[in-house]
């Protein structure tokens, strides 16, 4: 732990600025304004918020850990996101054009109320794991500097619930822009310090595969993780908040371009850490760089940056889960219901974070279940009539894909996708035959 209180100054300034923005910028009382910012977000706001949301726990602590354990090919975690966003840019206008409020609402437009309810419940469960991973990351960053990880996890969850429930989508977007600036500044600073310490690490840059990460691992990661950016409910919350379909399309494309160099920069920090701090746990690489390698004044700046990364993803995920709980599962969209939803989701995520403190493992489980359940139904939904898919086929496909991924996803990451597609084809064929 750091003894100098120099690290507190940038942390205090960051938290003060975030809290102030969250209090000043407040969404209106209607569900449209609170959850979707009145569908008024332009390209700049959407792009900044998307990139900040993407650069969360998995893309900072987790990605540095992947760089430490797998080398430069670990960058595929974030590069997969770029692939997903580029594909999303081709259909973003269609997503925005549906006028849906949430991803389950979009699925309901395609397949009816039964599929919508199934999607809502499964996404809510999966997103508890996504939020939990961000809380773990924040606790690990602060715990490395001051100790008491669990206490910082609790404090993070409290702050998230407070400003997200108070400010809604507008507050989340504005704080995301501040957090993105903090993240980029911290990354540049840490990369410069590491490069000056061990320049010889640049010789260890095998890509696109390595001994620790083969082609099969890369393909699985591109499909599973990339799908989270193609059909993720938090990404769709941004697309559905766009001022118009064109803004949604351009922001998805720009976000993909921006995160490509960031993927290599963050992974490189992990490679530097492997030279500076051999024989540690990969996910401890970033916290230990802050405590053992970089100077006190820089530790505060980088800690604020990576705390911003965790918070910028967690607030979007919390708002997304809360919108599903209120709008799609019928809790109600009033002010009191929003607060209750945020408190419930935040509390459950905190308990999961304390009980399952692995970042990449927690996210990979949530991502695998989500992708297996929703990739095929969502993409096929845009062409449902041409493909001849029935409404019940989506419900069965979502459940089969999710359950298969939960049971077999750790060994066969793409098994849920195959099960979902197979179930939808079979159910549609059976139902059509009965009608004839």
PEPE-V84639 format. One record per residue. N is the residue number from 1. RES is the residue in one small letter. PHI is phi in radians with two decimals (none if undefined). OMEGA is omega in degrees with one decimal (* if undefined). D_CENTER is the distance of its C-alpha to the mean C-alpha in Angstrom with 2 decimals. Layout:
[[N,RES,PHI,OMEGA,D_CENTER] [N,RES,PHI,OMEGA,D_CENTER]]
This chain:
[[1,x,none,179.0,28.60] [2,x,-1.31,177.7,29.54] [3,x,-1.60,-177.2,32.86] [4,x,-1.37,179.0,32.80] [5,x,-1.58,172.3,31.51] [6,x,-1.06,-178.6,30.82] [7,x,-1.18,-176.7,27.18] [8,x,-1.29,-173.4,27.16] [9,x,-1.11,178.7,28.08] [10,x,-1.13,177.2,24.95] [11,x,-1.11,179.8,22.81] [12,x,-1.12,-179.8,25.05] [13,x,-1.11,178.7,25.04] [14,x,-1.10,-178.0,21.26] [15,x,-1.12,178.4,20.99] [16,x,-1.13,179.6,24.03] [17,x,-1.13,179.5,22.74] [18,x,-1.12,179.6,19.41] [19,x,-1.10,-179.5,21.45] [20,x,-1.14,178.4,24.02] [21,x,-1.11,179.7,21.76] [22,x,-1.09,179.7,20.13] [23,x,-1.45,-175.5,23.72] [24,x,-1.28,-177.4,25.35] [25,x,-1.55,-175.2,22.93] [26,x,-2.23,178.9,22.97] [27,x,-1.32,178.4,22.35] [28,x,-1.24,-174.9,25.31] [29,x,-1.44,-179.0,26.23] [30,x,-1.26,180.0,25.71] [31,x,-1.08,-178.0,22.64] [32,x,-1.09,-179.8,22.36] [33,x,-1.37,-175.9,22.27] [34,x,-1.20,-175.0,20.19] [35,x,-1.60,-174.8,17.28] [36,x,-2.17,178.9,17.69] [37,x,0.93,179.2,19.58] [38,x,1.16,-176.1,22.58] [39,x,0.88,-173.8,21.08] [40,x,-2.12,-173.0,22.32] [41,x,-1.34,177.6,19.60] [42,x,-1.50,-174.1,21.03] [43,x,-1.08,-178.4,19.77] [44,x,-1.12,179.6,19.51] [45,x,-1.10,-179.2,17.55] [46,x,-1.11,-178.3,15.12] [47,x,-1.11,179.4,14.71] [48,x,-1.05,-178.9,14.36] [49,x,-1.22,177.8,11.78] [50,x,-1.09,-178.8,9.65] [51,x,-1.12,178.9,10.12] [52,x,-1.10,178.4,9.58] [53,x,-1.13,-179.3,6.18] [54,x,-1.15,-177.4,5.43] [55,x,-1.44,179.8,7.67] [56,x,-1.76,-176.8,6.24] [57,x,-1.08,-177.9,8.06] [58,x,-1.17,-176.3,7.68] [59,x,-1.60,176.8,8.75] [60,x,-2.16,178.9,11.49] [61,x,-1.02,-177.8,13.18] [62,x,-1.13,-178.0,11.95] [63,x,-1.24,173.0,12.82] [64,x,-1.06,176.9,16.02] [65,x,-1.11,177.3,16.82] [66,x,-1.17,175.4,16.56] [67,x,-1.08,179.2,18.80] [68,x,-1.13,-172.3,21.13] [69,x,-1.57,-172.6,21.51] [70,x,-2.14,-179.7,21.27] [71,x,1.40,-175.7,22.20] [72,x,-1.05,176.3,21.05] [73,x,-1.05,173.8,19.90] [74,x,-1.02,178.4,16.89] [75,x,-1.07,179.3,15.66] [76,x,-1.06,177.2,15.10] [77,x,-1.01,-179.3,11.62] [78,x,-1.50,175.9,10.67] [79,x,-1.12,174.8,13.71] [80,x,-1.06,176.2,12.57] [81,x,-1.10,177.8,9.83] [82,x,-1.10,177.4,12.93] [83,x,-1.08,179.6,14.89] [84,x,-1.07,-179.7,12.68] [85,x,-1.19,177.6,12.72] [86,x,-1.11,176.0,16.44] [87,x,-1.18,178.6,17.14] [88,x,-1.04,-179.2,15.33] [89,x,-1.06,179.1,17.66] [90,x,-1.40,-178.1,20.52] [91,x,-2.08,-176.2,19.70] [92,x,-1.04,179.4,17.95] [93,x,-1.11,179.0,21.44] [94,x,-1.23,177.8,22.06] [95,x,-1.09,179.6,18.92] [96,x,-1.10,-177.7,19.86] [97,x,-1.21,179.3,23.45] [98,x,-1.24,-176.7,23.09] [99,x,1.28,179.4,22.81] [100,x,-1.17,179.7,20.50] [101,x,-1.65,-177.6,18.79] [102,x,-2.51,175.8,15.76] [103,x,-1.08,175.9,14.69] [104,x,-1.03,177.1,17.20] [105,x,-1.11,176.3,19.70] [106,x,-1.10,177.6,19.42] [107,x,-1.10,176.5,20.03] [108,x,-1.11,176.1,22.89] [109,x,-1.09,-179.2,24.36] [110,x,-1.36,-165.3,24.52] [111,x,-2.16,177.4,25.74] [112,x,1.79,-172.5,26.92] [113,x,-1.15,-179.3,26.33] [114,x,-1.12,177.8,26.30] [115,x,-1.13,179.5,23.34] [116,x,-1.09,-179.5,21.54] [117,x,-1.16,178.6,22.18] [118,x,-1.08,179.5,21.17] [119,x,-1.12,-178.7,17.84] [120,x,-1.05,-177.3,17.26] [121,x,-1.14,-176.3,18.15] [122,x,-1.24,178.1,16.15] [123,x,-1.13,179.7,12.82] [124,x,-1.05,179.3,13.58] [125,x,-1.12,-179.1,14.37] [126,x,-1.10,-175.0,11.36] [127,x,-1.32,170.7,9.02] [128,x,-1.10,177.2,11.35] [129,x,-1.18,179.0,10.31] [130,x,-1.13,179.2,6.57] [131,x,-1.16,-180.0,8.20] [132,x,-1.02,-179.8,10.95] [133,x,-1.10,177.9,9.36] [134,x,-1.19,178.8,8.64] [135,x,-1.14,176.2,12.18] [136,x,-1.04,-178.8,13.59] [137,x,-1.07,179.2,12.57] [138,x,-1.08,178.9,14.20] [139,x,-1.13,-179.5,17.10] [140,x,-1.23,179.0,17.64] [141,x,-1.11,-178.3,17.84] [142,x,-1.23,178.9,20.24] [143,x,-1.13,177.8,22.00] [144,x,-1.10,-178.6,22.85] [145,x,-1.50,-170.8,24.68] [146,x,-2.22,-177.6,26.23] [147,x,1.43,175.4,25.93] [148,x,1.07,-179.8,25.06] [149,x,-0.94,-174.3,21.41] [150,x,-1.10,179.5,21.53] [151,x,-1.19,178.5,23.00] [152,x,-1.23,173.7,20.30] [153,x,-1.04,-179.8,17.65] [154,x,-1.12,179.6,19.81] [155,x,-1.13,178.3,20.25] [156,x,-1.08,179.7,16.56] [157,x,-1.06,179.7,16.11] [158,x,-1.11,-179.0,19.26] [159,x,-1.12,-180.0,18.35] [160,x,-1.05,-179.3,15.03] [161,x,-1.07,-175.3,17.00] [162,x,-1.11,-173.0,19.87] [163,x,-1.42,176.8,18.59] [164,x,-1.26,179.0,16.05] [165,x,-1.18,-179.1,18.88] [166,x,-1.38,-169.4,21.36] [167,x,-1.76,179.7,19.98] [168,x,1.18,-172.7,17.70] [169,x,-1.10,-179.2,15.88] [170,x,-1.10,178.9,18.34] [171,x,-1.15,179.4,17.88] [172,x,-1.10,-179.2,14.09] [173,x,-1.14,-179.1,14.63] [174,x,-1.15,178.0,17.53] [175,x,-1.18,176.8,16.01] [176,x,-1.06,-179.5,13.09] [177,x,-1.12,175.3,15.98] [178,x,-1.10,-177.3,17.65] [179,x,-1.15,177.8,14.73] [180,x,-1.09,177.1,14.27] [181,x,-1.07,178.3,18.00] [182,x,-1.11,-177.7,17.83] [183,x,-1.09,-178.1,15.21] [184,x,-1.11,178.9,17.36] [185,x,-1.09,179.6,20.52] [186,x,-1.14,178.3,19.53] [187,x,-1.10,-179.8,18.52] [188,x,-1.08,-179.2,21.83] [189,x,-1.11,-178.0,23.79] [190,x,-1.18,179.3,22.60] [191,x,-1.12,179.5,23.00] [192,x,-1.14,179.9,26.48] [193,x,-1.14,-179.9,27.56] [194,x,-1.14,-179.9,26.53] [195,x,-1.10,177.4,28.21] [196,x,-1.21,-177.2,31.33] [197,x,-1.45,-177.0,31.44] [198,x,-2.39,-179.7,31.16] [199,x,-1.09,-179.5,31.65] [200,x,-1.15,178.7,32.87] [201,x,-1.13,179.7,29.32] [202,x,-1.16,177.0,29.04] [203,x,-1.36,-174.2,31.31] [204,x,-1.87,-172.5,28.66] [205,x,-2.25,176.5,26.44] [206,x,-1.15,-179.9,26.79] [207,x,-2.82,12.9,24.59] [208,x,-1.59,177.0,23.34] [209,x,-2.21,176.3,24.17] [210,x,-2.58,177.4,25.68] [211,x,-1.08,-177.4,27.59] [212,x,-1.48,-176.9,24.54] [213,x,-2.55,-177.1,22.38] [214,x,-1.50,-176.7,24.39] [215,x,-1.08,179.7,24.05] [216,x,-1.09,177.7,23.11] [217,x,-1.11,-179.5,20.15] [218,x,-1.13,-179.4,19.02] [219,x,-1.08,178.8,19.55] [220,x,-1.06,-179.0,17.69] [221,x,-1.16,-179.7,14.60] [222,x,-1.07,-178.6,14.89] [223,x,-1.23,-174.4,15.31] [224,x,-1.24,-177.2,12.79] [225,x,-1.26,178.9,9.77] [226,x,-1.05,179.0,11.12] [227,x,-1.13,179.9,11.38] [228,x,-1.16,178.9,7.73] [229,x,-1.60,177.7,8.22] [230,x,-1.43,-176.0,11.68] [231,x,-2.30,-177.1,11.49] [232,x,-1.14,-178.9,8.09] [233,x,-1.13,178.0,9.28] [234,x,-1.26,175.5,7.06] [235,x,-1.16,179.3,8.18] [236,x,-1.17,176.6,11.48] [237,x,-1.11,175.8,11.85] [238,x,-1.32,-178.9,12.27] [239,x,-1.04,-178.8,14.52] [240,x,-1.29,176.3,16.53] [241,x,-1.62,-175.7,17.06] [242,x,-1.15,178.8,18.65] [243,x,-1.10,179.6,22.33] [244,x,-2.76,-179.0,23.29] [245,x,-1.01,-178.8,22.25] [246,x,-1.16,176.5,23.14] [247,x,-1.06,178.3,20.81] [248,x,-1.10,-178.4,17.90] [249,x,-1.14,-176.4,19.14] [250,x,-1.16,-178.4,19.81] [251,x,-1.15,176.7,16.59] [252,x,-1.10,-179.9,14.60] [253,x,-1.18,179.0,17.25] [254,x,-1.11,179.4,17.36] [255,x,-1.07,178.3,13.67] [256,x,-1.08,-179.2,14.17] [257,x,-1.14,-176.6,17.31] [258,x,-1.18,-173.4,16.04] [259,x,-1.39,-180.0,13.38] [260,x,-1.09,177.7,16.08] [261,x,-1.14,178.5,18.26] [262,x,-1.13,178.9,15.52] [263,x,-1.05,-179.6,14.57] [264,x,-1.24,-179.6,18.24] [265,x,-1.12,-177.5,18.73] [266,x,-1.18,179.5,16.16] [267,x,-1.12,178.8,17.37] [268,x,-1.09,176.6,20.88] [269,x,-1.04,177.2,20.52] [270,x,-1.12,177.9,20.10] [271,x,-1.16,175.3,23.21] [272,x,-1.06,-179.0,25.10] [273,x,-1.08,179.3,24.20] [274,x,-1.11,177.1,25.71] [275,x,-1.38,-177.1,28.93] [276,x,-1.43,-174.1,29.00] [277,x,-2.33,-179.6,27.98] [278,x,-1.21,173.7,29.03] [279,x,1.09,169.9,28.75] [280,x,-2.15,173.8,25.87] [281,x,-1.18,-176.4,22.80] [282,x,-0.95,-177.4,20.14] [283,x,-1.31,173.6,17.44] [284,x,-1.59,-173.3,20.23] [285,x,-1.07,-177.4,20.74] [286,x,-1.16,177.3,18.90] [287,x,-1.03,-178.7,20.31] [288,x,-1.28,172.8,23.71] [289,x,-1.06,-179.2,23.80] [290,x,-1.22,-175.5,23.56] [291,x,-1.57,-169.9,26.25] [292,x,-1.95,-171.0,28.60] [293,x,-2.04,-172.1,28.52] [294,x,-1.45,-178.3,27.77] [295,x,-1.18,-174.9,30.16] [296,x,-1.02,-176.4,29.75] [297,x,-1.13,179.2,29.28] [298,x,-1.34,179.6,26.46] [299,x,-1.06,179.5,24.81] [300,x,-1.13,-179.8,24.33] [301,x,-1.14,-179.0,22.80] [302,x,-1.20,176.9,20.35] [303,x,-1.10,177.2,19.50] [304,x,-1.09,-179.4,18.85] [305,x,-1.13,-176.2,16.66] [306,x,-1.38,169.5,14.40] [307,x,-1.15,176.7,14.53] [308,x,-1.07,179.0,13.45] [309,x,-1.08,179.1,10.37] [310,x,-1.14,-177.1,9.43] [311,x,-1.20,-176.6,10.75] [312,x,-1.17,174.9,9.25] [313,x,-1.45,-175.7,5.64] [314,x,-1.15,-177.9,7.70] [315,x,-1.18,176.9,10.08] [316,x,-1.12,179.6,8.26] [317,x,-1.13,178.6,6.95] [318,x,-1.13,179.1,10.54] [319,x,-1.13,178.5,12.18] [320,x,-1.08,179.6,10.78] [321,x,-1.11,179.4,12.02] [322,x,-1.16,179.1,15.11] [323,x,-1.15,177.6,15.92] [324,x,-1.16,-179.3,15.95] [325,x,-1.12,-176.7,18.12] [326,x,-1.49,-173.1,20.45] [327,x,-1.41,-172.6,20.79] [328,x,-1.72,-179.9,20.44] [329,x,-1.77,167.5,21.76] [330,x,1.44,177.5,24.52] [331,x,-1.22,-177.8,24.12] [332,x,1.91,-175.8,25.18] [333,x,-1.96,177.9,23.81] [334,x,-1.28,-177.0,26.17] [335,x,-1.04,-178.4,25.49] [336,x,-1.15,-179.7,26.31] [337,x,-1.11,178.7,24.15] [338,x,-1.08,178.5,21.06] [339,x,-1.11,178.4,21.84] [340,x,-1.12,-179.6,22.48] [341,x,-1.12,179.3,19.26] [342,x,-1.09,179.1,17.19] [343,x,-1.15,179.6,19.51] [344,x,-1.11,-178.5,19.31] [345,x,-1.11,179.4,15.54] [346,x,-1.09,-179.6,15.43] [347,x,-1.17,179.1,18.43] [348,x,-1.10,179.4,17.31] [349,x,-1.14,178.4,14.04] [350,x,-1.11,178.6,16.35] [351,x,-1.09,177.7,18.78] [352,x,-1.17,179.6,16.40] [353,x,-1.09,-179.0,15.21] [354,x,-1.20,-176.7,18.92] [355,x,-1.50,-177.5,19.93] [356,x,-2.35,-170.9,17.34] [357,x,-1.46,177.1,16.56] [358,x,-1.48,-173.9,15.23] [359,x,-1.38,-177.2,11.73] [360,x,-1.12,-179.2,11.53] [361,x,-1.12,178.2,13.79] [362,x,-1.13,-179.5,11.95] [363,x,-1.17,-178.1,8.63] [364,x,-1.12,176.8,11.06] [365,x,-1.12,-179.9,13.00] [366,x,-1.10,-178.5,10.46] [367,x,-1.15,-178.2,9.38] [368,x,-1.12,178.6,13.13] [369,x,-1.11,-178.6,14.30] [370,x,-1.10,-178.1,12.14] [371,x,-1.08,179.4,13.15] [372,x,-1.04,-177.1,16.66] [373,x,-1.39,-164.1,17.07] [374,x,-2.05,-174.6,15.85] [375,x,-1.02,-177.7,16.02] [376,x,-1.20,-179.5,19.81] [377,x,-1.03,-177.7,20.43] [378,x,-1.21,-178.1,18.21] [379,x,-1.17,178.9,19.54] [380,x,-1.22,-178.2,23.00] [381,x,-1.07,178.8,23.04] [382,x,-1.20,-179.4,23.75] [383,x,-2.28,-172.1,26.87] [384,x,-1.02,-176.7,27.69] [385,x,-1.17,179.8,31.36] [386,x,-1.15,179.3,32.04] [387,x,-1.46,178.5,30.58] [388,x,1.25,-178.3,32.51] [389,x,-1.59,179.9,29.78] [390,x,-1.60,-179.2,30.70] [391,x,-1.14,-178.1,28.75] [392,x,-1.15,-178.9,29.18] [393,x,-1.11,-179.9,27.91] [394,x,-1.19,179.2,24.34] [395,x,-1.05,179.1,24.48] [396,x,-1.14,179.8,25.97] [397,x,-1.10,178.6,23.57] [398,x,-1.09,-177.9,20.47] [399,x,-1.19,179.8,22.19] [400,x,-1.12,179.8,23.62] [401,x,-1.13,179.7,20.48] [402,x,-1.15,-178.6,18.49] [403,x,-1.16,178.9,21.48] [404,x,-1.08,178.9,22.25] [405,x,-1.12,179.8,18.82] [406,x,-1.12,-176.8,19.10] [407,x,-1.49,-171.6,22.58] [408,x,-2.07,-173.2,22.55] [409,x,-1.06,179.9,19.03] [410,x,-1.14,-179.2,19.56] [411,x,-1.73,-179.9,22.64] [412,x,-2.15,-172.6,22.11] [413,x,-1.03,-175.9,18.43] [414,x,-1.71,-176.3,19.61] [415,x,-1.13,-179.0,22.04] [416,x,-1.13,178.5,20.09] [417,x,-1.09,179.5,19.85] [418,x,-1.12,-179.7,23.58] [419,x,-1.12,179.5,24.46] [420,x,-1.10,-179.7,22.74] [421,x,-1.10,-179.8,24.57] [422,x,-1.09,-179.2,27.79] [423,x,-1.10,-179.1,27.75] [424,x,-1.14,179.5,27.29] [425,x,-1.15,-177.6,30.15] [426,x,-1.15,-178.0,32.44] [427,x,-1.11,178.4,32.00] [428,x,-1.08,-179.9,32.51] [429,x,-1.14,179.9,35.60] [430,x,-1.13,-178.6,37.07] [431,x,-1.15,177.6,36.64] [432,x,-1.12,180.0,38.21] [433,x,-1.15,178.3,41.09] [434,x,-1.13,-179.8,41.77] [435,x,-1.12,179.1,41.94] [436,x,-1.18,*,44.49]]
